[in-house]
Amino acid sequence: MTFMKPNARRLVWLAVLTALLASCTAQPVTNPDQPTPDLALVRTEAAQTVVAEITLDAVQNPSATPTQEPPTPTNTIPAASSTPTAFSTLTPLPTATKVVSSGGVAYPTITPTYYTDRAQFVTQSPASYAVFSPGADFDLRWTIKNVGARDWNTSFYYTYISGVEGSDASFYYLPGNVAINDSVELVVDMVAPTDPGNYRTTWSLINDDAVTLMTMTFIFTVQ
């Protein structure tokens, strides 16, 4: 048995309805033996039959075309994730080591940086607060030790800074090389002032890089 598609069947019924209506509008042949049919009733019954058939066919054979669903937006916001976003790990800044004093106050530790050349005071002659007569001639001597990381050479020198100047020079070179842990005597020829009073003289030991390693001050009295 051959089945007709739903749309074709609807078209057939519509054609039948059209034909019935057309036939009903034509002038009927008069037959004296049969009653004349009511044309309005015939049209109504034919139309109801076709509509009923079309409705039944639509129920039994729904359209094969699926209902169009609205397209899903492509720019939807993703759902929030329960896992937090991972950020790149930042390198923390260094933290200074703290040392607590006896008073409970924390201070940062300090690591001293030592210069290559270092000097250490050993002795001084004469001792400070010595007394001289006006115009007295004397030698001022400092003994200094090399406690640095290299030997001292004859480009090192000691020079006048302030106060009473030396009697014969304002600076002197070292008399020779000074090995590490050895000492050298720095000698300055001095003459006491002629006026009574308290005086001082200040000198500095300087290396071949023009860096001051030590400053020495001698205090004395003239009376």
Summary of the structure (lengths in Angstrom):
residues: 223
radius of gyration: 62.4
end to end distance: 152.4
largest distance: 182.6
contacts: 454
relative contact order: 0.12
helix: 19%
strand: 30%
